[in-house]
Amino acid sequence: MDKVLKFKSVTKVYGEKIALSDFSIEIPKGKIIGLIGPNGAGKSTFMRLAATLIKANKGSLEVLGIEPSAKTKALVSYLPDKPFLYEWMTVDQAIDYFKEFFQDFDENKMNSLLDFMKIDKKSKVKELSKGMLERLNLSLTLSRNAKLYLLDEPLAAVDPTTRDKIINSIIENFNEESTIIISTHLVREVETLFDEVIFIDKGKLIFYEDAEKLRIRKGKPIEDIYKEMFD
């Protein structure tokens, strides 16, 4: 299997709002890919479809070579853009929660990430700062031995130190047998990570291109291209 994700003419509608429109793309394994666009572009809808949390209204998609199902949900590691842990939990309890639900959860990897992120296992979720909570959420997500990682705005509204920690942890935990898709509108902070970039706006694919070839073709950083298109 050389493609981890295939969308074919996918449309997703919420009421009268079209979140994705006739969206087609094929994404290979072994890449870190930026999903770039302004707020409301359709990035989170793309992520939720790929994570098998919602269904398309039209079109078809394959995740890791099979149609979306409970099986694909178990194979994809998804970091949503909203809190997903119960506030009453301790970090230890959050780890137990992931161990129970995901067979591919690697506790040794989690322990290494906790040390790197400087997170105390006895801390309570409700007592963590936003930056520390983002570190914990990312650590849990990366501690699964998945083929596809979906990180939805992992850098949103966190301080520069936390951003550096998050970026370094993504680099350290990247496996060339897997693919990481990172949605963001904070392009400058992460563009050096990307092998490829997907530009999306108003639910439509604008283009999908090798990151370095795009920089050469346009003669400027990806952040500047983003600003020209969307500011």
GROMACS elastic network, one bead per residue, 0.5 to 0.9 nm:
[ bonds ]
;  ai    aj funct       b0    kb
    1     4     6  0.72297   500
    1    28     6  0.87248   500
    1    29     6  0.82762   500
    1    64     6  0.74593   500
    1    65     6  0.67657   500
    2    27     6  0.84831   500
    2    28     6  0.55414   500
    2    29     6  0.58753   500
    2    30     6  0.89223   500
    2    64     6  0.88878   500
    2    65     6  0.88564   500
    3     6     6  0.70683   500
    3    26     6  0.64980   500
    3    27     6  0.54597   500
    3    29     6  0.58720   500
    3    63     6  0.85512   500
    3    64     6  0.68970   500
    3    65     6  0.71461   500
    4    26     6  0.78137   500
    4    27     6  0.59042   500
    4    28     6  0.55514   500
    4    29     6  0.57105   500
    4    62     6  0.78801   500
    4    63     6  0.58905   500
    4    65     6  0.65105   500
    4   147     6  0.76812   500
    4   148     6  0.70130   500
    4   178     6  0.83382   500
    4   179     6  0.74680   500
    5    25     6  0.78717   500
    5    26     6  0.57369   500
    5    27     6  0.51473   500
    5    28     6  0.71346   500
    5    29     6  0.86756   500
    5    50     6  0.74589   500
    5    61     6  0.74427   500
    5    62     6  0.57550   500
    5    64     6  0.59627   500
    5    65     6  0.72956   500
    5   148     6  0.86377   500
    6    24     6  0.73848   500
    6    25     6  0.57631   500
    6    27     6  0.64743   500
    6    60     6  0.82099   500
    6    61     6  0.53119   500
    6    62     6  0.50520   500
    6    63     6  0.66524   500
    6    64     6  0.84588   500
    6    65     6  0.81260   500
    7    10     6  0.60531   500
    7    23     6  0.65603   500
    7    25     6  0.51065   500
    7    26     6  0.64248   500
    7    27     6  0.89351   500
    7    50     6  0.88902   500
    7    59     6  0.76830   500
    7    60     6  0.61620   500
    7    62     6  0.67388   500
    7    63     6  0.88433   500
    8    22     6  0.76140   500
    8    23     6  0.64471   500
    8    25     6  0.66984   500
    8    26     6  0.84400   500
    8    59     6  0.56895   500
    8    60     6  0.52832   500
    8    61     6  0.59691   500
    8    62     6  0.87557   500
    9    21     6  0.75506   500
    9    24     6  0.50103   500
    9    25     6  0.86025   500
    9    58     6  0.72374   500
    9    60     6  0.68316   500
    9    61     6  0.86335   500
   10    20     6  0.69528   500
   10    21     6  0.64258   500
   10    24     6  0.64495   500
   10    56     6  0.63576   500
   10    57     6  0.75104   500
   10    58     6  0.54884   500
   10    60     6  0.60032   500
   10    61     6  0.73433   500
   11    18     6  0.75478   500
   11    19     6  0.75140   500
   11    22     6  0.51487   500
   11    23     6  0.64308   500
   11    56     6  0.59387   500
   11    57     6  0.57133   500
   11    58     6  0.50126   500
   11    59     6  0.63222   500
   11    60     6  0.89823   500
   11   203     6  0.85296   500
   12    17     6  0.87377   500
   12    18     6  0.61880   500
   12    19     6  0.55420   500
   12    20     6  0.50087   500
   12    21     6  0.66874   500
   12    22     6  0.86838   500
   12    45     6  0.78186   500
   12    49     6  0.88433   500
   12    55     6  0.76692   500
   12    56     6  0.50045   500
   12    57     6  0.51628   500
   12    58     6  0.69114   500
   12   203     6  0.87197   500
   13    16     6  0.67441   500
   13    17     6  0.56533   500
   13    19     6  0.55795   500
   13    20     6  0.70455   500
   13    21     6  0.83554   500
   13    56     6  0.79157   500
   13    57     6  0.66119   500
   14    17     6  0.51474   500
   14    18     6  0.63984   500
   14    19     6  0.69524   500
   15    18     6  0.80264   500
   18    21     6  0.65343   500
   18    42     6  0.88841   500
   18   202     6  0.81685   500
   18   203     6  0.69103   500
   19    40     6  0.80631   500
   19    41     6  0.75379   500
   19    42     6  0.53278   500
   19    43     6  0.88284   500
   19    45     6  0.66410   500
   19    46     6  0.86702   500
   19   202     6  0.71263   500
   19   203     6  0.50763   500
   19   204     6  0.86351   500
   20    23     6  0.63634   500
   20    41     6  0.84390   500
   20    42     6  0.59833   500
   20    43     6  0.88721   500
   20    45     6  0.72549   500
   20    46     6  0.74971   500
   20    56     6  0.89580   500
   20   202     6  0.74044   500
   20   204     6  0.61420   500
   20   205     6  0.87821   500
   21   202     6  0.82741   500
   21   203     6  0.53722   500
   21   204     6  0.56413   500
   21   205     6  0.85174   500
   22    58     6  0.81013   500
   22    59     6  0.74899   500
   22   203     6  0.84681   500
   22   204     6  0.72224   500
   22   205     6  0.86933   500
   23    59     6  0.83868   500
   23   203     6  0.76759   500
   23   204     6  0.61340   500
   23   205     6  0.62753   500
   24    59     6  0.88973   500
   24    61     6  0.89130   500
   24   205     6  0.76073   500
   25   205     6  0.83043   500
   25   208     6  0.81656   500
   27    31     6  0.85910   500
   27    33     6  0.88129   500
   27   179     6  0.85732   500
   28    31     6  0.69153   500
   28   179     6  0.74116   500
   29    32     6  0.88834   500
   29   147     6  0.79671   500
   29   148     6  0.81759   500
   29   176     6  0.73868   500
   29   177     6  0.62930   500
   29   178     6  0.55106   500
   29   179     6  0.50571   500
   29   180     6  0.86535   500
   30   174     6  0.87365   500
   30   175     6  0.71493   500
   30   177     6  0.52393   500
   30   178     6  0.51465   500
   30   179     6  0.50825   500
   30   180     6  0.81167   500
   31   174     6  0.89226   500
   31   175     6  0.89577   500
   31   176     6  0.70361   500
   31   177     6  0.87125   500
   31   178     6  0.72856   500
   31   179     6  0.50005   500
   31   180     6  0.64291   500
   31   181     6  0.81939   500
   31   194     6  0.78089   500
   31   195     6  0.59611   500
   31   196     6  0.73149   500
   32   174     6  0.82155   500
   32   178     6  0.88990   500
   32   179     6  0.59276   500
   32   181     6  0.59680   500
   32   182     6  0.75943   500
   32   193     6  0.67419   500
   32   194     6  0.52098   500
   32   195     6  0.54432   500
   32   196     6  0.68079   500
   32   197     6  0.87076   500
   33   179     6  0.77144   500
   33   180     6  0.61670   500
   33   182     6  0.61963   500
   33   183     6  0.84954   500
   33   193     6  0.80687   500
   33   194     6  0.52117   500
   33   195     6  0.58655   500
   33   197     6  0.54341   500
   33   198     6  0.73075   500
   33   211     6  0.87185   500
   34   180     6  0.85654   500
   34   181     6  0.59192   500
   34   182     6  0.50332   500
   34   183     6  0.59018   500
   34   184     6  0.72149   500
   34   187     6  0.86148   500
   34   190     6  0.84409   500
   34   191     6  0.75370   500
   34   193     6  0.82919   500
   34   194     6  0.58140   500
   34   195     6  0.79958   500
   34   196     6  0.63993   500
   34   198     6  0.59847   500
   34   199     6  0.82387   500
   34   211     6  0.88423   500
   35    43     6  0.68098   500
   35   181     6  0.66892   500
   35   182     6  0.57756   500
   35   184     6  0.63391   500
   35   185     6  0.85343   500
   35   196     6  0.89377   500
   35   197     6  0.60490   500
   35   199     6  0.62416   500
   35   200     6  0.72800   500
   36    41     6  0.86898   500
   36    43     6  0.75558   500
   36   182     6  0.83714   500
   36   183     6  0.59469   500
   36   184     6  0.55392   500
   36   185     6  0.59161   500
   36   186     6  0.86327   500
   36   187     6  0.75495   500
   36   197     6  0.70342   500
   36   198     6  0.59045   500
   36   200     6  0.61374   500
   36   201     6  0.85231   500
   36   226     6  0.79316   500
   37    40     6  0.81502   500
   37    41     6  0.57256   500
   37    42     6  0.80682   500
   37    43     6  0.71551   500
   37   183     6  0.81111   500
   37   184     6  0.70643   500
   37   185     6  0.58569   500
   37   198     6  0.84435   500
   37   199     6  0.58705   500
   37   200     6  0.51702   500
   37   201     6  0.57717   500
   37   202     6  0.88745   500
   37   226     6  0.76806   500
   37   230     6  0.76537   500
   38    41     6  0.55396   500
   38    42     6  0.87365   500
   38    43     6  0.86181   500
   38   184     6  0.82490   500
   38   185     6  0.58809   500
   38   200     6  0.81502   500
   38   201     6  0.69504   500
   38   202     6  0.88844   500
   38   226     6  0.89604   500
   38   230     6  0.67955   500
   38   231     6  0.87412   500
   39    42     6  0.79178   500
   39    43     6  0.81046   500
   39   185     6  0.74519   500
   39   201     6  0.88791   500
   40    43     6  0.74068   500
   40    44     6  0.83744   500
   40   201     6  0.78596   500
   40   202     6  0.70195   500
   40   203     6  0.82746   500
   41    44     6  0.83812   500
   41    45     6  0.89309   500
   41   200     6  0.61147   500
   41   203     6  0.55372   500
   41   204     6  0.79317   500
   42    45     6  0.52410   500
   42    46     6  0.62032   500
   42    47     6  0.87484   500
   42   200     6  0.71369   500
   42   201     6  0.68687   500
   42   202     6  0.64933   500
   42   204     6  0.78815   500
   43    46     6  0.51361   500
   43    47     6  0.63305   500
   43    48     6  0.87708   500
   43   152     6  0.78917   500
   43   183     6  0.63691   500
   43   184     6  0.82627   500
   43   200     6  0.73115   500
   43   201     6  0.85467   500
   43   203     6  0.80473   500
   44    48     6  0.60841   500
   44    49     6  0.85218   500
   44    80     6  0.81358   500
   44    81     6  0.78217   500
   44   152     6  0.66084   500
   44   153     6  0.86941   500
   44   183     6  0.77433   500
   45    48     6  0.51015   500
   45    49     6  0.61072   500
   45    50     6  0.85300   500
   45    54     6  0.83032   500
   45   203     6  0.87827   500
   46    49     6  0.52891   500
   46    50     6  0.62423   500
   46    51     6  0.86415   500
   46   203     6  0.88745   500
   47    50     6  0.51046   500
   47    51     6  0.60628   500
   47    52     6  0.86480   500
   47    53     6  0.88165   500
   47    78     6  0.80621   500
   47    80     6  0.83132   500
   47   150     6  0.65116   500
   47   151     6  0.80939   500
   47   152     6  0.70157   500
   47   181     6  0.86286   500
   47   183     6  0.82031   500
   48    52     6  0.62101   500
   48    53     6  0.52791   500
   48    54     6  0.60146   500
   48    55     6  0.86702   500
   48    78     6  0.84683   500
   48    80     6  0.83008   500
   48   150     6  0.89327   500
   49    52     6  0.51288   500
   49    53     6  0.60040   500
   49    54     6  0.53102   500
   49    55     6  0.62376   500
   49    56     6  0.70907   500
   49    61     6  0.86174   500
   49    68     6  0.85428   500
   50    53     6  0.77191   500
   50    54     6  0.85115   500
   50    61     6  0.82139   500
   50    62     6  0.83658   500
   50    63     6  0.66554   500
   50    68     6  0.79901   500
   50    72     6  0.89756   500
   50    73     6  0.87299   500
   50    76     6  0.82363   500
   50   150     6  0.80865   500
   51    54     6  0.79634   500
   51    63     6  0.83162   500
   51    68     6  0.83092   500
   51    72     6  0.76594   500
   51    73     6  0.59319   500
   51    75     6  0.89424   500
   51    76     6  0.61597   500
   51    77     6  0.76535   500
   51    78     6  0.63837   500
   51   150     6  0.75132   500
   52    55     6  0.70626   500
   52    63     6  0.84504   500
   52    68     6  0.56734   500
   52    69     6  0.66727   500
   52    70     6  0.78026   500
   52    72     6  0.69788   500
   52    73     6  0.55551   500
   52    76     6  0.86026   500
   53    73     6  0.76946   500
   55    58     6  0.88611   500
   55    68     6  0.84495   500
   56    59     6  0.68018   500
   56    60     6  0.74168   500
   56    61     6  0.84617   500
   60    67     6  0.81544   500
   61    66     6  0.83306   500
   61    67     6  0.63622   500
   61    68     6  0.72188   500
   62    65     6  0.54736   500
   62    66     6  0.50291   500
   62    68     6  0.63000   500
   63    66     6  0.54382   500
   63    67     6  0.61470   500
   63    68     6  0.61094   500
   63    69     6  0.89679   500
   63    72     6  0.63643   500
   63    73     6  0.89595   500
   63    75     6  0.89557   500
   63    76     6  0.85037   500
   63   148     6  0.87634   500
   64    67     6  0.83356   500
   64    72     6  0.72453   500
   64    75     6  0.82054   500
   64    76     6  0.87397   500
   64   147     6  0.77354   500
   64   148     6  0.79319   500
   66    69     6  0.82170   500
   66    71     6  0.88497   500
   66    72     6  0.73958   500
   67    72     6  0.76811   500
   68    71     6  0.75844   500
   68    72     6  0.56855   500
   68    73     6  0.73912   500
   69    72     6  0.52951   500
   69    73     6  0.63349   500
   69    74     6  0.87727   500
   70    73     6  0.50462   500
   70    74     6  0.63690   500
   70    75     6  0.88945   500
   71    74     6  0.52605   500
   71    75     6  0.65618   500
   72    76     6  0.63375   500
   73    76     6  0.55550   500
   73    77     6  0.80627   500
   74    77     6  0.77454   500
   74   101     6  0.86479   500
   74   102     6  0.67703   500
   74   103     6  0.81761   500
   74   104     6  0.85376   500
   74   146     6  0.87059   500
   75   102     6  0.87532   500
   75   104     6  0.81673   500
   75   145     6  0.85863   500
   75   146     6  0.57482   500
   75   147     6  0.67507   500
   75   148     6  0.73053   500
   76   144     6  0.88344   500
   76   146     6  0.58354   500
   76   147     6  0.66266   500
   76   148     6  0.51392   500
   76   149     6  0.60521   500
   76   150     6  0.75100   500
   77   141     6  0.58460   500
   77   142     6  0.74462   500
   77   143     6  0.89831   500
   77   144     6  0.66714   500
   77   145     6  0.83179   500
   77   146     6  0.60330   500
   77   147     6  0.80812   500
   77   148     6  0.62985   500
   77   150     6  0.62209   500
   77   151     6  0.84260   500
   78   141     6  0.64902   500
   78   148     6  0.83664   500
   78   149     6  0.58859   500
   78   151     6  0.61124   500
   78   152     6  0.78369   500
   79    82     6  0.85007   500
   79    84     6  0.87743   500
   79   137     6  0.71496   500
   79   138     6  0.68609   500
   79   140     6  0.88104   500
   79   141     6  0.61116   500
   79   142     6  0.89822   500
   79   149     6  0.79110   500
   79   150     6  0.60258   500
   79   152     6  0.58470   500
   79   153     6  0.84905   500
   79   154     6  0.75891   500
   80    83     6  0.73762   500
   80    84     6  0.75606   500
   80   150     6  0.80900   500
   80   151     6  0.67091   500
   80   152     6  0.52784   500
   80   153     6  0.77651   500
   80   154     6  0.82510   500
   81    84     6  0.89338   500
   81   151     6  0.79861   500
   81   152     6  0.51510   500
   81   153     6  0.57143   500
   81   154     6  0.70142   500
   81   156     6  0.82922   500
   82   152     6  0.88544   500
   83    86     6  0.84361   500
   83   133     6  0.86155   500
   83   134     6  0.88078   500
   83   137     6  0.83082   500
   84   137     6  0.82537   500
   85    88     6  0.86430   500
   85    89     6  0.74291   500
   85    94     6  0.70859   500
   85   125     6  0.74854   500
   85   137     6  0.82452   500
   86    89     6  0.56725   500
   86    90     6  0.89928   500
   86    94     6  0.82461   500
   86   125     6  0.72998   500
   86   126     6  0.82223   500
   87    90     6  0.81345   500
   87   124     6  0.72880   500
   87   125     6  0.51100   500
   87   127     6  0.83655   500
   88   124     6  0.67679   500
   88   125     6  0.66067   500
   88   126     6  0.66269   500
   89    92     6  0.78057   500
   89    93     6  0.55714   500
   89    94     6  0.61790   500
   89   123     6  0.86327   500
   89   124     6  0.57805   500
   89   125     6  0.57100   500
   89   126     6  0.78093   500
   90    93     6  0.50892   500
   90    94     6  0.62977   500
   90    95     6  0.87213   500
   90   121     6  0.69568   500
   90   122     6  0.58337   500
   90   123     6  0.54471   500
   90   125     6  0.56769   500
   90   126     6  0.85230   500
   91    94     6  0.50116   500
   91    95     6  0.63117   500
   91    96     6  0.87428   500
   91   119     6  0.82725   500
   91   120     6  0.73061   500
   91   122     6  0.59831   500
   91   123     6  0.58201   500
   91   124     6  0.61752   500
   91   125     6  0.65525   500
   91   136     6  0.79216   500
   92    95     6  0.51528   500
   92    96     6  0.63721   500
   92    97     6  0.86939   500
   92   120     6  0.88776   500
   92   121     6  0.51803   500
   92   122     6  0.63717   500
   92   123     6  0.81777   500
   92   124     6  0.88476   500
   93    97     6  0.60993   500
   93    98     6  0.87207   500
   93   121     6  0.86486   500
   93   122     6  0.89372   500
   94    98     6  0.64025   500
   94    99     6  0.86804   500
   94   125     6  0.85192   500
   94   140     6  0.83596   500
   95    98     6  0.52221   500
   95    99     6  0.61762   500
   95   100     6  0.86630   500
   95   107     6  0.79058   500
   95   110     6  0.81835   500
   95   121     6  0.89117   500
   95   140     6  0.72784   500
   96   100     6  0.61430   500
   96   101     6  0.87246   500
   97   100     6  0.53083   500
   97   101     6  0.64499   500
   97   102     6  0.86628   500
   98   101     6  0.52333   500
   98   102     6  0.57746   500
   98   103     6  0.86208   500
   98   105     6  0.68291   500
   98   140     6  0.74232   500
   98   144     6  0.88923   500
   99   102     6  0.55840   500
   99   103     6  0.67167   500
   99   104     6  0.81736   500
   99   105     6  0.57480   500
   99   106     6  0.80709   500
   99   107     6  0.78302   500
  100   103     6  0.73523   500
  100   105     6  0.87941   500
  101   105     6  0.85873   500
  102   105     6  0.55629   500
  102   144     6  0.75944   500
  103   106     6  0.85386   500
  103   144     6  0.83511   500
  104   143     6  0.83634   500
  104   144     6  0.52851   500
  104   145     6  0.52564   500
  104   146     6  0.69690   500
  105   109     6  0.85473   500
  105   110     6  0.83540   500
  105   140     6  0.83504   500
  105   141     6  0.88446   500
  105   142     6  0.89080   500
  105   143     6  0.58189   500
  105   145     6  0.63364   500
  105   146     6  0.87019   500
  106   109     6  0.53747   500
  106   110     6  0.63393   500
  106   111     6  0.88629   500
  106   143     6  0.54305   500
  106   144     6  0.57617   500
  106   145     6  0.68203   500
  107   111     6  0.61301   500
  107   112     6  0.86353   500
  107   143     6  0.70639   500
  107   144     6  0.86931   500
  108   111     6  0.51537   500
  108   112     6  0.63769   500
  108   113     6  0.87160   500
  108   143     6  0.83057   500
  109   112     6  0.51630   500
  109   113     6  0.62510   500
  109   114     6  0.86658   500
  109   139     6  0.86674   500
  109   142     6  0.83039   500
  109   143     6  0.55089   500
  109   144     6  0.83375   500
  109   173     6  0.89843   500
  110   113     6  0.50689   500
  110   114     6  0.61183   500
  110   115     6  0.86701   500
  110   139     6  0.63141   500
  110   140     6  0.66266   500
  110   142     6  0.79534   500
  110   143     6  0.51851   500
  110   144     6  0.85544   500
  111   114     6  0.50702   500
  111   115     6  0.63211   500
  111   116     6  0.86714   500
  111   143     6  0.89257   500
  112   115     6  0.52182   500
  112   116     6  0.62518   500
  112   117     6  0.86011   500
  113   117     6  0.58984   500
  113   118     6  0.82390   500
  113   119     6  0.85769   500
  113   135     6  0.89895   500
  113   136     6  0.87467   500
  113   139     6  0.58838   500
  113   140     6  0.86873   500
  113   142     6  0.87007   500
  113   143     6  0.79950   500
  113   169     6  0.75449   500
  114   117     6  0.50467   500
  114   118     6  0.57415   500
  114   119     6  0.51248   500
  114   120     6  0.73752   500
  114   121     6  0.79184   500
  114   135     6  0.85384   500
  114   136     6  0.75588   500
  114   139     6  0.70319   500
  115   119     6  0.65155   500
  115   120     6  0.83160   500
  116   119     6  0.80032   500
  116   165     6  0.81991   500
  116   169     6  0.81303   500
  117   132     6  0.81244   500
  117   135     6  0.64662   500
  117   136     6  0.78916   500
  117   139     6  0.81806   500
  117   162     6  0.87416   500
  117   165     6  0.68238   500
  117   166     6  0.84158   500
  117   169     6  0.84384   500
  118   132     6  0.87183   500
  119   122     6  0.87588   500
  119   123     6  0.77515   500
  119   132     6  0.73562   500
  119   135     6  0.81225   500
  119   136     6  0.73291   500
  120   123     6  0.54922   500
  121   124     6  0.83298   500
  123   126     6  0.86444   500
  123   127     6  0.70527   500
  123   128     6  0.73074   500
  124   127     6  0.53582   500
  124   128     6  0.67182   500
  125   128     6  0.54568   500
  125   129     6  0.87865   500
  125   133     6  0.70722   500
  125   136     6  0.89624   500
  126   129     6  0.82725   500
  126   133     6  0.88158   500
  128   131     6  0.78668   500
  128   132     6  0.56812   500
  128   133     6  0.56695   500
  129   132     6  0.51670   500
  129   133     6  0.60547   500
  129   134     6  0.85705   500
  130   133     6  0.50796   500
  130   134     6  0.61797   500
  130   135     6  0.86636   500
  130   157     6  0.82481   500
  130   158     6  0.68574   500
  131   134     6  0.51338   500
  131   135     6  0.63381   500
  131   136     6  0.87845   500
  131   157     6  0.82429   500
  131   158     6  0.52873   500
  131   159     6  0.66934   500
  131   161     6  0.88158   500
  131   162     6  0.58983   500
  131   163     6  0.84604   500
  132   136     6  0.62393   500
  132   137     6  0.86575   500
  132   162     6  0.76432   500
  133   136     6  0.50123   500
  133   137     6  0.61141   500
  133   138     6  0.85488   500
  134   137     6  0.51258   500
  134   138     6  0.61119   500
  134   139     6  0.84728   500
  134   154     6  0.71071   500
  134   155     6  0.80488   500
  134   158     6  0.78322   500
  134   162     6  0.81729   500
  134   166     6  0.83385   500
  135   138     6  0.52751   500
  135   139     6  0.60761   500
  135   140     6  0.87052   500
  135   154     6  0.89840   500
  135   162     6  0.72859   500
  135   165     6  0.77779   500
  135   166     6  0.66228   500
  136   139     6  0.50401   500
  136   140     6  0.62430   500
  136   141     6  0.86474   500
  137   140     6  0.52810   500
  137   141     6  0.62858   500
  137   142     6  0.87402   500
  137   154     6  0.89678   500
  138   141     6  0.50174   500
  138   142     6  0.60491   500
  138   143     6  0.84141   500
  138   151     6  0.81772   500
  138   154     6  0.74789   500
  138   166     6  0.74346   500
  138   169     6  0.86216   500
  138   170     6  0.87561   500
  139   142     6  0.52621   500
  139   143     6  0.59920   500
  139   166     6  0.88321   500
  139   169     6  0.81772   500
  140   143     6  0.52117   500
  140   144     6  0.71947   500
  141   144     6  0.60563   500
  141   149     6  0.77682   500
  141   150     6  0.88315   500
  141   151     6  0.84547   500
  142   145     6  0.75379   500
  142   146     6  0.82912   500
  142   149     6  0.75947   500
  142   169     6  0.85482   500
  142   170     6  0.78004   500
  142   173     6  0.70834   500
  142   174     6  0.88464   500
  143   146     6  0.86581   500
  143   173     6  0.86280   500
  144   149     6  0.89780   500
  145   178     6  0.88774   500
  146   149     6  0.66874   500
  146   178     6  0.69583   500
  146   179     6  0.88074   500
  147   175     6  0.87044   500
  147   177     6  0.68054   500
  147   179     6  0.62590   500
  147   180     6  0.84991   500
  148   178     6  0.56650   500
  148   180     6  0.59861   500
  148   181     6  0.78218   500
  149   178     6  0.76948   500
  149   179     6  0.62345   500
  149   181     6  0.62345   500
  149   182     6  0.83393   500
  150   179     6  0.85830   500
  150   180     6  0.60609   500
  150   181     6  0.50547   500
  150   182     6  0.62338   500
  150   183     6  0.80363   500
  151   154     6  0.59413   500
  151   180     6  0.74630   500
  151   181     6  0.61516   500
  151   183     6  0.63298   500
  151   184     6  0.88939   500
  152   155     6  0.87314   500
  152   181     6  0.82402   500
  152   182     6  0.60295   500
  152   184     6  0.70977   500
  153   156     6  0.54859   500
  153   182     6  0.69300   500
  153   183     6  0.52847   500
  153   185     6  0.77615   500
  153   186     6  0.84543   500
  154   157     6  0.89682   500
  154   158     6  0.87519   500
  154   163     6  0.85196   500
  154   166     6  0.78231   500
  154   182     6  0.76288   500
  154   183     6  0.78367   500
  154   184     6  0.76629   500
  155   158     6  0.59706   500
  155   159     6  0.85543   500
  155   162     6  0.82028   500
  155   163     6  0.59297   500
  155   166     6  0.76191   500
  155   167     6  0.87065   500
  155   184     6  0.75953   500
  155   186     6  0.74585   500
  155   189     6  0.86116   500
  156   163     6  0.88908   500
  156   184     6  0.78892   500
  156   185     6  0.85516   500
  156   186     6  0.76322   500
  158   161     6  0.82824   500
  158   162     6  0.62568   500
  158   163     6  0.65265   500
  159   162     6  0.54010   500
  159   163     6  0.62649   500
  159   164     6  0.88511   500
  160   164     6  0.62295   500
  160   165     6  0.86841   500
  161   164     6  0.51958   500
  161   165     6  0.63750   500
  161   166     6  0.87353   500
  162   166     6  0.61162   500
  162   167     6  0.85587   500
  163   166     6  0.50970   500
  163   167     6  0.60989   500
  163   168     6  0.85203   500
  163   189     6  0.78486   500
  164   167     6  0.51519   500
  164   168     6  0.60606   500
  164   169     6  0.85128   500
  164   189     6  0.85420   500
  165   168     6  0.52143   500
  165   169     6  0.61064   500
  165   170     6  0.86735   500
  166   169     6  0.51676   500
  166   170     6  0.62878   500
  166   171     6  0.87688   500
  167   170     6  0.52049   500
  167   171     6  0.63813   500
  167   172     6  0.87395   500
  167   189     6  0.85078   500
  167   190     6  0.71912   500
  167   193     6  0.81346   500
  168   171     6  0.51090   500
  168   172     6  0.61110   500
  168   173     6  0.85875   500
  169   172     6  0.50618   500
  169   173     6  0.60495   500
  169   174     6  0.84939   500
  170   173     6  0.53277   500
  170   174     6  0.60494   500
  170   180     6  0.87384   500
  170   193     6  0.88366   500
  171   174     6  0.54539   500
  171   193     6  0.76771   500
  172   175     6  0.87091   500
  174   177     6  0.87349   500
  174   178     6  0.75105   500
  174   179     6  0.80757   500
  174   180     6  0.77521   500
  175   178     6  0.54594   500
  175   179     6  0.76686   500
  176   179     6  0.72532   500
  182   194     6  0.88222   500
  184   187     6  0.65063   500
  184   190     6  0.85967   500
  185   188     6  0.88011   500
  185   226     6  0.85891   500
  186   189     6  0.61290   500
  186   190     6  0.73115   500
  186   191     6  0.87486   500
  186   223     6  0.82958   500
  187   190     6  0.56759   500
  187   191     6  0.55493   500
  187   222     6  0.72080   500
  187   223     6  0.52860   500
  187   224     6  0.89978   500
  187   226     6  0.77361   500
  188   191     6  0.56861   500
  188   192     6  0.81775   500
  188   221     6  0.84133   500
  188   222     6  0.76806   500
  188   223     6  0.53785   500
  188   224     6  0.86866   500
  189   192     6  0.79043   500
  190   193     6  0.55588   500
  190   194     6  0.73440   500
  191   194     6  0.55395   500
  191   195     6  0.88888   500
  191   197     6  0.88098   500
  191   211     6  0.83052   500
  191   221     6  0.82684   500
  191   222     6  0.67065   500
  191   223     6  0.74033   500
  192   195     6  0.82234   500
  192   211     6  0.87358   500
  194   197     6  0.66438   500
  194   210     6  0.85119   500
  194   211     6  0.63145   500
  194   212     6  0.86774   500
  195   209     6  0.88897   500
  195   210     6  0.61015   500
  195   211     6  0.54410   500
  195   212     6  0.73686   500
  196   208     6  0.72630   500
  196   209     6  0.56113   500
  196   212     6  0.78649   500
  196   214     6  0.88556   500
  197   207     6  0.81730   500
  197   208     6  0.57356   500
  197   209     6  0.56157   500
  197   210     6  0.64020   500
  197   211     6  0.57267   500
  197   214     6  0.86952   500
  197   222     6  0.88906   500
  198   205     6  0.74495   500
  198   206     6  0.76392   500
  198   207     6  0.59994   500
  198   209     6  0.67303   500
  199   204     6  0.87347   500
  199   205     6  0.63089   500
  199   206     6  0.52990   500
  199   207     6  0.54004   500
  199   208     6  0.63472   500
  199   209     6  0.87074   500
  199   226     6  0.83900   500
  200   203     6  0.65825   500
  200   204     6  0.56502   500
  200   206     6  0.52867   500
  200   207     6  0.73197   500
  200   208     6  0.88671   500
  201   204     6  0.54657   500
  201   205     6  0.67595   500
  201   206     6  0.67672   500
  201   230     6  0.85929   500
  202   205     6  0.85864   500
  205   208     6  0.76064   500
  208   211     6  0.89820   500
  209   212     6  0.86460   500
  209   213     6  0.73746   500
  209   214     6  0.64708   500
  210   213     6  0.53774   500
  210   214     6  0.61368   500
  210   215     6  0.88207   500
  211   214     6  0.51398   500
  211   215     6  0.63894   500
  211   216     6  0.88275   500
  211   222     6  0.77059   500
  212   215     6  0.50956   500
  212   216     6  0.62904   500
  212   217     6  0.85520   500
  213   216     6  0.51008   500
  213   217     6  0.59650   500
  213   218     6  0.85052   500
  214   217     6  0.50367   500
  214   218     6  0.60255   500
  214   219     6  0.80533   500
  214   220     6  0.85077   500
  214   221     6  0.86021   500
  214   222     6  0.76147   500
  215   218     6  0.53225   500
  215   219     6  0.54674   500
  215   220     6  0.53528   500
  215   221     6  0.56232   500
  215   222     6  0.63059   500
  215   225     6  0.85658   500
  216   220     6  0.70959   500
  216   221     6  0.87664   500
  217   220     6  0.82632   500
  218   221     6  0.81324   500
  218   222     6  0.87215   500
  218   225     6  0.76389   500
  220   223     6  0.82384   500
  220   224     6  0.64320   500
  220   225     6  0.70281   500
  221   224     6  0.54367   500
  221   225     6  0.66322   500
  221   226     6  0.88382   500
  222   226     6  0.61214   500
  222   227     6  0.86332   500
  223   226     6  0.50229   500
  223   227     6  0.62309   500
  223   228     6  0.87000   500
  224   227     6  0.50598   500
  224   228     6  0.62016   500
  224   229     6  0.86628   500
  225   228     6  0.51982   500
  225   229     6  0.63123   500
  225   230     6  0.87042   500
  226   229     6  0.52438   500
  226   230     6  0.60412   500
  226   231     6  0.77397   500
  227   230     6  0.53657   500
  227   231     6  0.50213   500
  228   231     6  0.61257   500
